[in-house]
Structure formats: structure tokens, C-alpha cells
Amino acid sequence: MVLEHRTVIVVGGGPGGLPLSAVLGGWHPYYRGSRMLTMRYAQLAQYLGQVDGTLLGMDMRELVQAGLPPADLFRLLHHPRQLFEEMDQIAMEFRRGEPLDYLLITQEEVGGLWNKAAQNLLTLSPGQWMEFAFYPLAQHAQEQGLDIDVNALIAKSNLIDYYHQVPARFGQEEHIHTHEKVVRVEPHDRGFLLTGRDVGTQAERQYTCKYLVYAAGQRCILRRLDVAGEDLPLVADYYDKSEDFSGQRVMVVGGGRSSDWAATELYDAGKQVYYIMRQEPEVHRRLIDDSRYGLPYYTRLAEILESGSARLQTFYRTRVKEIRADGKVVLGREGEEEMLEVDHVVKEIGATVDYSIFTGFPPLQLYEKHDNYRFQMQQVKTHAHNFESVDIPNLYLGGYLAAGLGLVVIAMHGTTYAIAGDILQREGRL
């Protein structure tokens, strides 16, 4: 098998990996004066005004020592305030320079897990929090002739269309391999040896690279119920839209935001919904109450639950024990069993990061990270100034995989510039 060598390989095409395609492809950030940044962070604006050249050439270690981690710096430059007023408030401009030799590999289209989010799903955050600084959502909407309020929650369909535009808009299509899954990473005398497998044909390809950015996100491996009948045709691994379920009785298994959306939308489509959760009712209720005045679909879910409608039945502290081909599902709750008859079962039980693909390296130091909204994952211990693994040299962790990065969308691509800057500096490009 012929080995293809690249200086950098990025694994993952979601919001953690995709922005690296543009920045490594030569689109570098430069500081520009911003009225909003100067008004709010005058000392920072004065400091940045003295930076000569691209911001990627800054001494990120010095920034960390000064109490300003690079993820926070670039977040402030991108979002000097949370409300978007005009593109000039973004305190960076991007100029195209020489690209670095890189390849991005993703197992789906670019956009990561948003490709598999429900068709009509509203995000948890304003649309402009989900954008990349080099391509403001307002600019995308203007170029595409779209009517989008960038300060409102953005629908999944609009968000994924935005992400899908990035490779062509910044001339990076030839550097991106879609529908290819990296199944193994091993040491090599040129750095890293990667084995990729075509998602459709299962054909394998191998690559070597000097630097590796692992930004595969938290949805590498779908969680399983590990019960008999889980792979029957009546069981769906995720929810897309209500029209996919022809029968009237749908069981939703989950307890987080994705399953809340599915249960609500299925109910409003006229279905009989059985909502199965392992958690305590108080925990679920807290999530709903925290969200009902800011997220419209939680307002709706609260209304349904408070109405006492029999068409949405919640089962707390409950596990699925068996799924049968005739539609009978055995549930276990507090030591007792119950059986329901359904037409479909929808699993929205999350996924996990896959670190098992790394073989032959020292073990990665992992930390459990949780937030108050059912988001949980294992993050890797990294150096704060460049997000390089403390255990494996030249391995960088992109997006939420880097330890210490907050699990909020406004920080999700904050690793981009520190990683790109560190690699470019090591390569003598800055």
C-alpha cells in the first residue's frame, strides 16, 4: 500500500476541525481595530495594536502566563460582545497567504455531528456563536441571499448549509476527504501512520504525517443499550424527523436535549410517545426549567408535560431490557418489569470519543468533563498554550477534546488558532 505523506493531518470535519482547513489553507488572522473591542477591552486592544504580522505568530505561552489563554483571546476578538451588530465588531481580518501541506479526513460530510442532528432542530445558541471568525454568518447569509437573524437560534438546516459552504468558499475542497473513517493511528519514523477506511467500500488507505490534529468530537462511537433486539429494523439510532416513523406509537430512549426535541416533535406530529429515561424526574425537570424561557422547544415541552396529556408518557428511573420483533419492549423500573407495544424505538443516548485508535503510544491522560446540560465527554490533558498532548508530541487536540476547554459552543473552535500558530511557527513559516 502506497503511503501518502502530509505535513499535517486533521481528523474530524466538525466545528473543531473544519476551521483548521481554512487557517492551515493560508487564511491567517490579523488584528484590526474594533470599536467594540476597544470600548470593552481597552488594555487588550492597546497590546494587540503593537503586534506585527499575523496573530498566529504571537507567543501563546506568554499569553497563558499573563492569564489570557489563546482560546479566550480569539473568542474575545471574534465576539467582543455576545450580541452581533455589525461585521466590523470582529477585531480580526483574514488575509490569504501561503498554505501549509495538510489533509482533513472526516467520516461524513463536513459539519460533524450536525449532519445527524434532527432536520428541524434549533441550536442551543445564537447562530453567530456557531460561526467561524473568518466567515461570519451574516456574510454567508448576504452572499447566499438568506434571511437569517444571526442573533436568534439557528435551525440545523441553515447551520449545516453554512458549514457545507466552507470548503469551496475558501478553496479547500482538494484537501478534504469525506466519508472516510480513521480506524488506526500508530507511531512512524515520519511522525504518525494513519489507516483510513472508506465508509462505503471499506477500502483502506494509509497516510503519514508530521503533525496530527485529532478533532473527531464526542460522537465517534454511538452508545448502545446492549440489550437483545437492539439491532432490529424497528430501532433507529437517531432521530431526524417525524415523517420517518409511520406508526403511531414511538418510544424515545434518552434524557438529554436531542431526545427532548424528538419527544416533543413526535408528540406535536400526533404520535403516542413513550419517553424512557434512566435519570430522576427532578434532574430532567431542572433541565426543562432552566431552558423553558430561553429555548422555544423547552417552552413547548413544559406545556405538554404540565397538560398531563396521555400521549406523552414519561418513564423515569427506567431501563430498556429487551426489544422484540413484534414491537413488544420490556422495561425495568425499580426491580419490576413492564411491557409496552410500540411501532418504533428511537435511541438518543449519546456517543463517546474514540481514543482506542491510538496504538503503540504512551497512554493519553483523560479527564471527565461535564456541564449542567447533559453534555459529557473525556478530554485529553494538553499544554494550555497550544493544545498539544502532554503525552504524545506533535499530537494536538481540537475542539472540545482539549482539557480545560469549556463545553459551550462559543468556545468550540477556540483551539484553531493556537494549534495552527504552533505548527506554523515550528515549521518556520512565521
N, C-alpha and C positions, 0 to 999 in steps of 0.2 A: 504494500500500500504506500503510495506516494505521500510524503508529509508536506503540508503547506505551512510555511512559516510566516508569522506576522509579529510585528513588534509588540502589539497589544491585542489581546482578545477580550471582548466584553461578553459575558454570558448573562443574558436576560435583556429583553427589549421593552420592559415596562417603564414606569416613571423613574425608576432608579438607574436603569441602564441606557434608555433611549437618549437622554440629553447628552450623554458622552459621545454619541455618534456625531453630533454637530460640533462639539467642542474639540474632540480629537480630530475631526474632519477639517479643522482650521478656523472655526468661528470662535474668536477669543474675545473675552470681555475687557473693556477699558472703562475707567471711571469717567463719568461726566457729571457735571454739577446738576443737582436736583433741588428745586426749591423746597420740596417736602423733606428730603433728607437733611438739608442744611438747617431747616427750621427745627427739626426734631432731634437731630444728632450733630450739632454744630462741630463738636470736637472731632468726631469721626470724619466729617466732611473736610475739615481742615487737614487732617492727616492724609486722607486719600488724595487730596489735591496735590500732594507732593510726590505721589507715585509716578514714576516714569515708565511708560510702556504698559503692557498688558497686566491686569491684576493677577494673572496666573503666575507671574514672576515674583510675587510677594513672598516674603519669608513667613510661611504659615506657622512655623514653630514659634517665631517671635510673637505672632498674634495670639497664639494659645497662652503663652507666658504672660501676655498683657491682659488676659481674661476675656479675649474675644475669639472663640473658636471659629474656624473658617465657615462652618455651616451657618452660624449665626450672622457672620459678616455678610455673606452673599444673600441670606434671607432679607436682611435689612436693606441691602442695595436694591433687591428686587421688589420688596414690599415695605417701603419706609412707613407705610400705614396700611391697615388691613383693607380699607375701602379704596377701590380703584377709581380715580378721577380722570387721569389722562396718561398717555404713554410716556410723557416727559417726566413723570414722577419716578420712573425706574431709573436708578442712578448708574446704569451701565449702558454702554453701547457695544455692539459686536461688530468687529471688523474681520474680514476673511484674510487669513494668512496661509502659510504652508501647512498642509495636513500631515498628520502622523500616520504611519502604516498601521492600520487596525482592521479588525473584523468584529462585528457584533453577531452573535448567534442567539436565536430565540426559538422556543418550541411552538410558538403560534405566530400570528401577525404581531407587529409592534403594538404596544399598548398594554401588554402583560395581562393581568387578571381582569382588566376592564373588558377584554374580549369576551369573557364568560360571565360578566355581570348581567343581571336581568335587563331585558330590552328597554324597559321604560324607567329603570331605576334612576332616582335622583341621588346625586352625590351628597355627602355629609357636609360639604363645604362650598363656599362661593366658587364659581368657575375659575376666576383668576388665581385662586390659590392652587389650582391644579395645573397651571400653565408652566412653561419654561420661559426664563427671562429673555432668551434670545428670540422668542416668538410669542409675544403677548397674545392672549386670546382675543383681545379687541382687534389686533392687527389681522389675525386669522379670519375673524368674522367680517371685517371690512373687505379683505381680499376675496372671500367666498360669497359675499353678498348675503350674509346671515344676520338675522335679527336675534341677537343674544345679549341678555343683560349679564355682564361678566361678574357683577356683584351678587347675583342670585345663584341658588343651587342649580347646577348644570345637569341636564339629563345625560345618561350614559351614552345615548346615540350621538349626541353632539360632542361629547368628550372623546369618544373613540375615533370619530371622524377627524378631530383635531390631531390626535396622536398619529393617525394613519397618514396625515399630510406631511409630517415632519421629514421623513427620509427624502422625498422628492423635492420638497421646498428648499432643503439645504444641500441637495446634490449628493446624497449619501447612499442611494439605493444599491450601488455595486459593492458596498462594504457591509451589507446586511444579509445574513442567511436566515430566512424564516422557515418555520416548520421543521426545525432540526433541534434535536434534544441532545445536550451534552450528557453522556452517561458515565464518563470516567475522566479523571484528571490525575496524572502521575508525574513524578519528577523526570526531568530530561536534562541533558547536558546543555541545552539551549534555554532552559528555564522550566517550561511546563509542556507536557504532552497531553492533548485533549482528544478524546474519541467522541465523535458526534454521530448520531443516528437519525436518518430521515424518518419523520413521524409517519409518513405514508408507506414508503417502500421498505423501511427498516435497513436500507443500505447504510454502511458505515464509512465515515471519513475521519482522517486524523490530521491534527494540526499541532504545531509547536509555537510557542510564543515566549517572549522575554518577560512580559508583564501580563498578569491576568486580573481582570476585574470581575468579581462574582457578584452579580446584581440580579439573581434569579427570583428574588422576592419570596414571600411566605407561602405561595401556592404551588410549590413544586410537587408535593405528594398529597393527593386528596385523602383526608381521613376516611376511615371505614368504620362501619358499625360492627364488623366481624361477627355477623350472625348468618344463619342459614337463610338462603333466599335473597341475599343482598344483591346478587347479580341478575336477578330475574328481569325480564323486559318491562315489568310494571314499575321498576325502580329507576328514578332519574338521579344522576349525580349532582345536578344543579338545576336551578330554576331560571327559565328565560322569560316565558310569557304564558298567560293563562290558556291561550289557544292551543298550546301543546298537550293539554290534558282533556281528552274527550269525555271522560266520565264525570260524574257529579261528585264523587267522594274522593277527596285528596288528603293524604296525610303528609304534613310537613314536619320534618325532624330537624331540630336545630336549637335556636335560642338566642342567636345574635341578630345583627341588623339585616343580613341578607334573608334570613328565614322570616323575620318580621315583615319585610317587604313582600315576600312570597305569600305569606298567610293573608296579609291584607288585600293584595291584589286578587288572589284567588277568591276570597270572600266577596269582593266587590264585583267579581265576574259571575256570581251566583252559585258558587260551589259550596258544598258541605266540607268544611275544613276541620281536620283534627290536628292540633298543634302539639307535638311531643317535645318535651324539654327535660333535661336532667336537673336543671337548676331549681332553686327555691323560688316560689312566686314573688317573694319580696325583692329578690335580685332583679327579676325581669321587670317588675313594676317600677323599680328605681330607674332603670334604663329608659322606660317609657316616659316617666315623669320628667326626667332630665332633658328629654328631647321634644316633648309634645308642643312646646311653644316656639320652637325654632325650626323643626322639620315637619312639613305638612303631612307626610305619611304617618308620622307618630301621632299627630293630632287625630288622624282618622282611625288608627289602631286603638287609641284610647277610647274613642267614641264607640267603636264596635264592642270592645270588652265591657265598657260601662253600660251598654244597652242590654247585656245579658242574652244576646242572640244565641240561639241553639245552633246556628250554622257555623259558629266558630267556637269549638270546644278546646280548651287548653288542658293539657295533662302535664303537671309539674312533677318533679322528682320521679320521672318515668323513663324507662329504657325500652327500646325495641329488642325483643328476644328472638323473634323468628318472623320471616316473611314467607308466605306460601303462595304457590302459583295461582290458587283460586281467589287471591285477594285477601285472604284472612291474615291478619297481623297480630302476633302475640306480644302483649306489653307486660312489663313487670314494674310494679309500683309498691314499695313498702312491704315486700315479701309476698305480695299477691299478684296473680296473673289476671289479665283481661284480654279479650279478643275483640278486634274491630274488623269489619269488612270494608275494604276500600278498592278504588279503581286504580289509584296511583299512589306511589310513595316518592316524595321529593326529599333528597338528602341535602341539607345546607349546614354541614357540620364542620366546615373549615378545611384547612390544609396545613401542611408543615413545610419548613425549609428542608432541602435535601443536601446535607453535608456529607453523606455517605459516598458521594462520587470521588472524594479526595482519598486516594490510596497511596501509601508509601511516604506520607508526610508526617511530621510531628502532629499530634492531636491539636485541634483548634480549641481554644478556651471559649466556652459558650456561657452565655448568661440568659436567664429567663427574663423576658420583658413583657409587661402587661400594662394596659391602661384601663380606664373605667368603663370602656365601651366594648368589651368582649374581644379586643384586639390583643393577641398574644403570639409571641414568637421567640425563637432563640437567636440572640445576637452574638456576634463574634468580637472578642477583645481586639481592639485596634489602637494604633497610635492616633492621638487626638488631632494632630496637625495634618495628617494625610490619609487616614483611614486604611493604612496598610496593616495587615495582620501582624501581631506581635510574635507569632509563632512561625509563620511561613513568609520569608522575604519575597517581595515583589507580588504578593497576593493582596489585592485591595478588595474591600467590601463596599458595595454600592448600595445606596438607599437605606432602607430600614435594617439591613443586615449588619450595619456597623454599630457596635455597642455604644450606648450613650445617646444615640440619635432618637429624638422624640417620635412617638408613633402618631404624628399629626401630619396631615397632607402638606402643610405649609413648609415642613422640613424634609419632605420625602426625597427631593432631589438635591438636597444641600451638600451631598458628598461630591457632586460632579466636579466642581472647580478645584477643590483641594486635590482630588485624585489626578485630574488631568494636569494640573500645575506641577505636581510632584514628578510625574512621569516625564513631562516635557523638560523640566529642569535637569533630571537625571540624564536625559538624552542630549543635553547641551543645546536645546532649542530656544532657551530663554536666557 
